[in-house]
Amino acid sequence: MISSVYSIEGDKLVRKNKTCPKCGPGVFMAQHKDRMSCGKCGYTEKIN
C-alpha cells in the first residue's frame, strides 16, 4: 500500500498523488479512472 502512494528517488521519499487544495498538505486525493477526489472534504477534479 505504501508503495502505491510514495516512490523513492535517490535519498528522498516522493509523493505520487496530488494533495487536496482545500485541505492542504498531508491530505491526498484518490485517483480514479475519470477523476481525482478528496476523501476528507469531497473536492473533485475531472481528468480529461
C-alpha distance matrix in Angstrom:
0.0 3.8 5.4 5.4 7.0 9.1 11.4 14.0 17.6 20.2 20.0 18.1 14.5 14.5 12.8 12.3 13.0 16.3 17.2 19.5 23.2 24.4 22.1 21.8 19.4 16.3 15.9 13.7 14.9 13.0 14.1 15.9 18.5 21.4 20.3 18.1 18.1 17.7 16.7 18.9 22.1 21.9 22.8 22.4 23.1 24.1 23.2 26.2
3.8 0.0 3.8 5.4 5.5 6.1 8.6 10.9 14.6 17.0 16.5 14.5 10.9 11.3 10.1 10.5 11.8 15.0 15.7 18.5 21.9 23.4 20.9 20.0 17.2 14.2 14.6 12.7 14.7 13.7 14.9 17.5 20.1 22.7 21.2 18.6 18.7 17.9 17.4 19.0 22.2 22.5 22.9 22.8 23.3 24.7 23.7 26.8
5.4 3.8 0.0 3.8 5.5 5.3 6.3 8.8 12.3 15.0 15.2 13.5 10.3 10.4 9.8 9.3 11.5 15.1 16.6 19.7 22.9 24.9 22.9 21.7 18.9 16.4 16.7 14.2 15.7 14.4 14.7 17.2 19.3 22.0 21.0 18.7 19.6 19.4 19.4 21.4 24.3 24.1 24.2 23.5 23.5 24.4 22.8 25.5
5.4 5.4 3.8 0.0 3.8 5.9 7.7 11.1 14.1 17.3 17.8 15.6 12.2 11.1 9.3 7.7 9.0 12.7 14.6 17.4 20.7 22.7 21.0 20.2 17.9 15.6 15.0 12.0 12.8 11.0 11.0 13.4 15.5 18.3 17.3 15.2 16.2 16.5 16.7 19.1 21.7 21.1 21.1 20.2 20.0 20.8 19.3 22.1
7.0 5.5 5.5 3.8 0.0 3.8 7.1 10.5 13.3 16.5 16.6 13.7 10.1 8.6 6.1 5.5 6.4 9.9 11.2 14.2 17.5 19.5 17.6 16.6 14.1 11.9 11.6 8.8 10.3 9.7 10.5 13.6 16.2 18.4 16.7 13.9 14.6 14.2 14.7 16.7 19.2 19.1 18.8 18.4 18.4 19.8 18.7 21.7
9.1 6.1 5.3 5.9 3.8 0.0 3.8 6.9 9.7 12.8 12.8 10.0 6.5 5.5 4.6 5.5 8.1 11.1 12.5 16.0 18.8 21.1 19.2 17.5 14.4 12.5 13.4 11.1 13.1 13.1 13.6 16.9 19.3 21.3 19.6 16.8 17.7 17.2 18.0 19.5 21.9 22.2 21.6 21.2 20.9 22.4 21.0 23.8
11.4 8.6 6.3 7.7 7.1 3.8 0.0 3.8 6.5 9.7 10.6 8.4 5.9 5.2 6.5 6.7 10.3 13.3 15.2 18.8 21.3 24.0 22.4 20.3 17.2 15.7 16.8 14.4 16.1 16.0 15.8 18.9 20.7 22.9 21.6 19.1 20.6 20.4 21.5 23.1 25.4 25.4 24.5 23.9 23.0 24.2 22.2 24.6
14.0 10.9 8.8 11.1 10.5 6.9 3.8 0.0 3.8 6.2 7.0 5.8 4.8 6.1 8.9 10.1 13.7 16.2 17.9 21.6 23.8 26.5 24.8 22.3 18.9 17.6 19.3 17.4 19.5 19.7 19.6 22.7 24.4 26.5 25.2 22.7 24.1 23.7 24.7 26.0 28.4 28.7 27.7 27.3 26.4 27.6 25.6 27.9
17.6 14.6 12.3 14.1 13.3 9.7 6.5 3.8 0.0 3.8 6.1 5.4 6.4 6.9 10.4 11.4 15.1 17.1 18.9 22.7 24.5 27.5 26.1 23.3 20.0 19.4 21.2 19.3 21.2 21.7 21.3 24.5 25.9 27.7 26.4 24.0 25.7 25.5 27.0 28.2 30.2 30.5 29.1 28.5 27.2 28.4 26.1 28.1
20.2 17.0 15.0 17.3 16.5 12.8 9.7 6.2 3.8 0.0 3.8 5.6 8.2 9.9 13.6 15.0 18.6 20.5 22.1 25.8 27.4 30.4 28.8 25.9 22.4 21.8 24.0 22.5 24.6 25.2 25.0 28.2 29.6 31.4 30.2 27.7 29.3 28.9 30.2 31.2 33.3 33.8 32.5 32.1 30.8 32.1 29.9 31.7
20.0 16.5 15.2 17.8 16.6 12.8 10.6 7.0 6.1 3.8 0.0 3.8 7.0 9.7 13.4 15.7 19.0 20.7 21.6 25.3 26.9 29.5 27.6 24.6 20.9 20.2 22.9 21.9 24.5 25.4 25.7 29.1 31.0 32.7 31.1 28.2 29.4 28.5 29.6 30.2 32.5 33.4 32.2 32.3 31.4 33.0 31.2 33.4
18.1 14.5 13.5 15.6 13.7 10.0 8.4 5.8 5.4 5.6 3.8 0.0 3.8 6.2 9.9 12.5 15.6 17.0 17.8 21.5 23.0 25.7 23.9 20.9 17.2 16.6 19.2 18.3 20.9 22.1 22.5 26.0 28.1 29.6 27.8 24.8 25.8 24.9 26.2 26.7 28.8 29.7 28.5 28.6 27.8 29.6 27.9 30.3
14.5 10.9 10.3 12.2 10.1 6.5 5.9 4.8 6.4 8.2 7.0 3.8 0.0 3.8 6.8 9.7 12.6 14.4 15.1 18.8 20.8 23.3 21.3 18.6 15.0 13.8 16.1 15.0 17.7 18.6 19.3 22.9 25.1 26.8 24.8 21.8 22.6 21.6 22.7 23.3 25.6 26.5 25.5 25.7 25.1 27.0 25.5 28.2
14.5 11.3 10.4 11.1 8.6 5.5 5.2 6.1 6.9 9.9 9.7 6.2 3.8 0.0 3.8 6.4 9.4 11.0 12.3 16.1 18.0 20.8 19.2 16.6 13.3 12.6 14.4 12.7 14.9 16.1 16.4 20.0 22.1 23.5 21.6 18.6 19.8 19.1 20.7 21.5 23.5 24.0 22.7 22.6 21.7 23.5 21.9 24.5
12.8 10.1 9.8 9.3 6.1 4.6 6.5 8.9 10.4 13.6 13.4 9.9 6.8 3.8 0.0 3.8 5.8 7.7 8.9 12.7 15.0 17.7 16.1 13.9 10.9 10.1 11.1 9.0 11.1 12.4 13.0 16.7 19.1 20.3 18.2 15.0 16.0 15.3 16.9 18.0 19.9 20.3 19.0 18.9 18.3 20.2 19.0 21.9
12.3 10.5 9.3 7.7 5.5 5.5 6.7 10.1 11.4 15.0 15.7 12.5 9.7 6.4 3.8 0.0 3.8 6.8 9.5 12.9 15.4 18.2 17.2 15.5 13.2 12.4 12.4 9.3 10.2 10.5 10.2 13.7 15.7 17.1 15.4 12.7 14.4 14.6 16.4 18.2 19.9 19.5 18.2 17.3 16.3 17.7 16.0 18.7
13.0 11.8 11.5 9.0 6.4 8.1 10.3 13.7 15.1 18.6 19.0 15.6 12.6 9.4 5.8 3.8 0.0 3.8 6.6 9.5 12.3 15.0 14.2 13.0 11.5 10.8 9.8 6.3 6.4 7.3 7.4 11.1 13.7 14.6 12.3 9.2 10.7 10.9 13.0 14.9 16.3 15.8 14.4 13.6 12.9 14.6 13.5 16.7
16.3 15.0 15.1 12.7 9.9 11.1 13.3 16.2 17.1 20.5 20.7 17.0 14.4 11.0 7.7 6.8 3.8 0.0 3.8 6.6 8.8 11.8 11.6 10.3 9.4 9.9 8.7 6.0 5.8 8.2 8.7 12.3 14.8 14.8 11.9 8.6 9.7 9.7 12.6 13.8 14.5 14.2 12.2 11.7 10.8 13.2 12.7 15.9
17.2 15.7 16.6 14.6 11.2 12.5 15.2 17.9 18.9 22.1 21.6 17.8 15.1 12.3 8.9 9.5 6.6 3.8 0.0 3.8 6.3 8.9 8.0 6.6 6.0 6.9 5.6 4.4 5.6 9.1 10.9 14.4 17.4 17.1 13.8 10.1 9.8 8.4 11.1 11.3 12.0 12.7 10.8 11.6 11.7 14.8 15.2 18.6
19.5 18.5 19.7 17.4 14.2 16.0 18.8 21.6 22.7 25.8 25.3 21.5 18.8 16.1 12.7 12.9 9.5 6.6 3.8 0.0 3.8 5.5 5.4 5.6 7.2 8.4 5.9 5.9 5.7 9.5 11.6 14.5 17.5 16.7 13.0 9.4 8.1 6.3 9.4 9.0 8.8 9.6 7.5 9.1 10.0 13.5 14.8 18.3
23.2 21.9 22.9 20.7 17.5 18.8 21.3 23.8 24.5 27.4 26.9 23.0 20.8 18.0 15.0 15.4 12.3 8.8 6.3 3.8 0.0 3.8 5.8 5.5 8.2 10.6 9.0 9.6 9.3 13.0 14.6 17.3 19.9 18.5 14.8 11.7 10.8 9.3 12.6 11.7 10.4 11.3 8.5 10.3 10.6 14.2 15.8 18.9
24.4 23.4 24.9 22.7 19.5 21.1 24.0 26.5 27.5 30.4 29.5 25.7 23.3 20.8 17.7 18.2 15.0 11.8 8.9 5.5 3.8 0.0 3.8 5.7 9.3 11.3 9.3 10.9 10.7 14.2 16.4 18.7 21.6 20.0 16.3 13.3 11.3 9.1 11.6 9.8 7.8 9.7 7.5 10.5 12.0 15.8 18.0 21.2
22.1 20.9 22.9 21.0 17.6 19.2 22.4 24.8 26.1 28.8 27.6 23.9 21.3 19.2 16.1 17.2 14.2 11.6 8.0 5.4 5.8 3.8 0.0 3.8 7.0 8.2 6.4 9.0 10.0 13.4 16.2 18.9 22.1 21.2 17.4 14.1 11.7 8.6 10.2 7.8 7.3 10.0 9.1 12.2 14.1 17.8 19.7 23.2
21.8 20.0 21.7 20.2 16.6 17.5 20.3 22.3 23.3 25.9 24.6 20.9 18.6 16.6 13.9 15.5 13.0 10.3 6.6 5.6 5.5 5.7 3.8 0.0 3.8 6.5 6.3 8.8 10.6 14.3 16.8 19.9 23.0 22.3 18.6 15.0 13.5 10.8 12.8 10.9 10.9 13.3 11.8 14.2 15.2 18.9 20.2 23.5
19.4 17.2 18.9 17.9 14.1 14.4 17.2 18.9 20.0 22.4 20.9 17.2 15.0 13.3 10.9 13.2 11.5 9.4 6.0 7.2 8.2 9.3 7.0 3.8 0.0 3.8 5.7 7.9 10.7 14.1 16.5 20.0 23.2 23.0 19.5 15.8 14.7 12.1 13.8 12.5 13.4 15.6 14.3 16.3 17.0 20.4 21.1 24.4
16.3 14.2 16.4 15.6 11.9 12.5 15.7 17.6 19.4 21.8 20.2 16.6 13.8 12.6 10.1 12.4 10.8 9.9 6.9 8.4 10.6 11.3 8.2 6.5 3.8 0.0 3.8 6.3 9.9 12.7 15.6 19.0 22.4 22.8 19.5 15.7 14.3 11.4 12.2 11.1 13.1 15.3 14.8 16.7 17.9 21.1 21.7 25.2
15.9 14.6 16.7 15.0 11.6 13.4 16.8 19.3 21.2 24.0 22.9 19.2 16.1 14.4 11.1 12.4 9.8 8.7 5.6 5.9 9.0 9.3 6.4 6.3 5.7 3.8 0.0 3.8 6.8 9.7 12.9 16.0 19.5 19.7 16.3 12.5 10.7 7.6 8.5 7.7 9.8 11.6 11.4 13.3 14.8 18.0 19.0 22.7
13.7 12.7 14.2 12.0 8.8 11.1 14.4 17.4 19.3 22.5 21.9 18.3 15.0 12.7 9.0 9.3 6.3 6.0 4.4 5.9 9.6 10.9 9.0 8.8 7.9 6.3 3.8 0.0 3.8 6.4 9.3 12.7 16.1 16.6 13.4 9.7 8.6 6.7 8.2 9.0 11.0 11.5 11.0 11.8 12.8 15.6 16.0 19.7
14.9 14.7 15.7 12.8 10.3 13.1 16.1 19.5 21.2 24.6 24.5 20.9 17.7 14.9 11.1 10.2 6.4 5.8 5.6 5.7 9.3 10.7 10.0 10.6 10.7 9.9 6.8 3.8 0.0 3.8 6.4 9.5 12.9 13.0 9.7 5.9 5.1 4.5 7.0 8.9 10.1 9.4 8.5 8.5 9.4 12.0 12.6 16.4
13.0 13.7 14.4 11.0 9.7 13.1 16.0 19.7 21.7 25.2 25.4 22.1 18.6 16.1 12.4 10.5 7.3 8.2 9.1 9.5 13.0 14.2 13.4 14.3 14.1 12.7 9.7 6.4 3.8 0.0 3.8 6.4 10.1 11.0 8.4 5.5 5.3 6.2 7.3 10.4 12.0 10.5 10.4 9.4 10.3 11.9 12.1 15.8
14.1 14.9 14.7 11.0 10.5 13.6 15.8 19.6 21.3 25.0 25.7 22.5 19.3 16.4 13.0 10.2 7.4 8.7 10.9 11.6 14.6 16.4 16.2 16.8 16.5 15.6 12.9 9.3 6.4 3.8 0.0 3.8 6.9 8.2 6.4 4.6 6.7 9.1 10.7 13.9 14.9 12.9 12.2 10.0 9.7 10.1 9.4 12.8
15.9 17.5 17.2 13.4 13.6 16.9 18.9 22.7 24.5 28.2 29.1 26.0 22.9 20.0 16.7 13.7 11.1 12.3 14.4 14.5 17.3 18.7 18.9 19.9 20.0 19.0 16.0 12.7 9.5 6.4 3.8 0.0 3.8 5.7 5.2 5.8 7.8 10.9 12.0 15.5 16.2 13.4 13.2 10.4 10.2 9.5 8.9 11.9
18.5 20.1 19.3 15.5 16.2 19.3 20.7 24.4 25.9 29.6 31.0 28.1 25.1 22.1 19.1 15.7 13.7 14.8 17.4 17.5 19.9 21.6 22.1 23.0 23.2 22.4 19.5 16.1 12.9 10.1 6.9 3.8 0.0 3.8 6.1 8.3 10.9 14.3 15.6 19.1 19.5 16.4 15.8 12.5 11.5 9.6 8.1 10.0
21.4 22.7 22.0 18.3 18.4 21.3 22.9 26.5 27.7 31.4 32.7 29.6 26.8 23.5 20.3 17.1 14.6 14.8 17.1 16.7 18.5 20.0 21.2 22.3 23.0 22.8 19.7 16.6 13.0 11.0 8.2 5.7 3.8 0.0 3.8 7.3 10.0 13.8 15.6 18.8 18.5 15.1 14.0 10.3 8.9 6.2 5.2 7.2
20.3 21.2 21.0 17.3 16.7 19.6 21.6 25.2 26.4 30.2 31.1 27.8 24.8 21.6 18.2 15.4 12.3 11.9 13.8 13.0 14.8 16.3 17.4 18.6 19.5 19.5 16.3 13.4 9.7 8.4 6.4 5.2 6.1 3.8 0.0 3.8 6.5 10.2 12.5 15.4 14.9 11.8 10.4 6.8 5.6 4.3 4.9 8.3
18.1 18.6 18.7 15.2 13.9 16.8 19.1 22.7 24.0 27.7 28.2 24.8 21.8 18.6 15.0 12.7 9.2 8.6 10.1 9.4 11.7 13.3 14.1 15.0 15.8 15.7 12.5 9.7 5.9 5.5 4.6 5.8 8.3 7.3 3.8 0.0 3.8 7.1 9.9 12.6 12.4 9.9 8.4 5.7 5.2 6.4 7.1 10.9
18.1 18.7 19.6 16.2 14.6 17.7 20.6 24.1 25.7 29.3 29.4 25.8 22.6 19.8 16.0 14.4 10.7 9.7 9.8 8.1 10.8 11.3 11.7 13.5 14.7 14.3 10.7 8.6 5.1 5.3 6.7 7.8 10.9 10.0 6.5 3.8 0.0 3.8 6.4 9.0 8.8 6.3 5.6 4.3 6.4 8.6 10.5 14.2
17.7 17.9 19.4 16.5 14.2 17.2 20.4 23.7 25.5 28.9 28.5 24.9 21.6 19.1 15.3 14.6 10.9 9.7 8.4 6.3 9.3 9.1 8.6 10.8 12.1 11.4 7.6 6.7 4.5 6.2 9.1 10.9 14.3 13.8 10.2 7.1 3.8 0.0 3.8 5.5 5.9 5.0 5.2 6.5 9.1 12.1 13.9 17.7
16.7 17.4 19.4 16.7 14.7 18.0 21.5 24.7 27.0 30.2 29.6 26.2 22.7 20.7 16.9 16.4 13.0 12.6 11.1 9.4 12.6 11.6 10.2 12.8 13.8 12.2 8.5 8.2 7.0 7.3 10.7 12.0 15.6 15.6 12.5 9.9 6.4 3.8 0.0 3.8 6.0 5.6 7.9 9.4 12.4 14.9 16.8 20.5
18.9 19.0 21.4 19.1 16.7 19.5 23.1 26.0 28.2 31.2 30.2 26.7 23.3 21.5 18.0 18.2 14.9 13.8 11.3 9.0 11.7 9.8 7.8 10.9 12.5 11.1 7.7 9.0 8.9 10.4 13.9 15.5 19.1 18.8 15.4 12.6 9.0 5.5 3.8 0.0 3.8 6.0 8.2 11.0 14.2 17.2 19.4 23.1
22.1 22.2 24.3 21.7 19.2 21.9 25.4 28.4 30.2 33.3 32.5 28.8 25.6 23.5 19.9 19.9 16.3 14.5 12.0 8.8 10.4 7.8 7.3 10.9 13.4 13.1 9.8 11.0 10.1 12.0 14.9 16.2 19.5 18.5 14.9 12.4 8.8 5.9 6.0 3.8 0.0 3.8 5.7 9.2 12.5 15.7 18.5 22.0
21.9 22.5 24.1 21.1 19.1 22.2 25.4 28.7 30.5 33.8 33.4 29.7 26.5 24.0 20.3 19.5 15.8 14.2 12.7 9.6 11.3 9.7 10.0 13.3 15.6 15.3 11.6 11.5 9.4 10.5 12.9 13.4 16.4 15.1 11.8 9.9 6.3 5.0 5.6 6.0 3.8 0.0 3.8 6.2 10.0 12.7 15.6 19.1
22.8 22.9 24.2 21.1 18.8 21.6 24.5 27.7 29.1 32.5 32.2 28.5 25.5 22.7 19.0 18.2 14.4 12.2 10.8 7.5 8.5 7.5 9.1 11.8 14.3 14.8 11.4 11.0 8.5 10.4 12.2 13.2 15.8 14.0 10.4 8.4 5.6 5.2 7.9 8.2 5.7 3.8 0.0 3.8 7.0 10.3 13.3 16.6
22.4 22.8 23.5 20.2 18.4 21.2 23.9 27.3 28.5 32.1 32.3 28.6 25.7 22.6 18.9 17.3 13.6 11.7 11.6 9.1 10.3 10.5 12.2 14.2 16.3 16.7 13.3 11.8 8.5 9.4 10.0 10.4 12.5 10.3 6.8 5.7 4.3 6.5 9.4 11.0 9.2 6.2 3.8 0.0 3.8 6.6 9.7 13.0
23.1 23.3 23.5 20.0 18.4 20.9 23.0 26.4 27.2 30.8 31.4 27.8 25.1 21.7 18.3 16.3 12.9 10.8 11.7 10.0 10.6 12.0 14.1 15.2 17.0 17.9 14.8 12.8 9.4 10.3 9.7 10.2 11.5 8.9 5.6 5.2 6.4 9.1 12.4 14.2 12.5 10.0 7.0 3.8 0.0 3.8 6.5 9.7
24.1 24.7 24.4 20.8 19.8 22.4 24.2 27.6 28.4 32.1 33.0 29.6 27.0 23.5 20.2 17.7 14.6 13.2 14.8 13.5 14.2 15.8 17.8 18.9 20.4 21.1 18.0 15.6 12.0 11.9 10.1 9.5 9.6 6.2 4.3 6.4 8.6 12.1 14.9 17.2 15.7 12.7 10.3 6.6 3.8 0.0 3.8 6.5
23.2 23.7 22.8 19.3 18.7 21.0 22.2 25.6 26.1 29.9 31.2 27.9 25.5 21.9 19.0 16.0 13.5 12.7 15.2 14.8 15.8 18.0 19.7 20.2 21.1 21.7 19.0 16.0 12.6 12.1 9.4 8.9 8.1 5.2 4.9 7.1 10.5 13.9 16.8 19.4 18.5 15.6 13.3 9.7 6.5 3.8 0.0 3.8
26.2 26.8 25.5 22.1 21.7 23.8 24.6 27.9 28.1 31.7 33.4 30.3 28.2 24.5 21.9 18.7 16.7 15.9 18.6 18.3 18.9 21.2 23.2 23.5 24.4 25.2 22.7 19.7 16.4 15.8 12.8 11.9 10.0 7.2 8.3 10.9 14.2 17.7 20.5 23.1 22.0 19.1 16.6 13.0 9.7 6.5 3.8 0.0
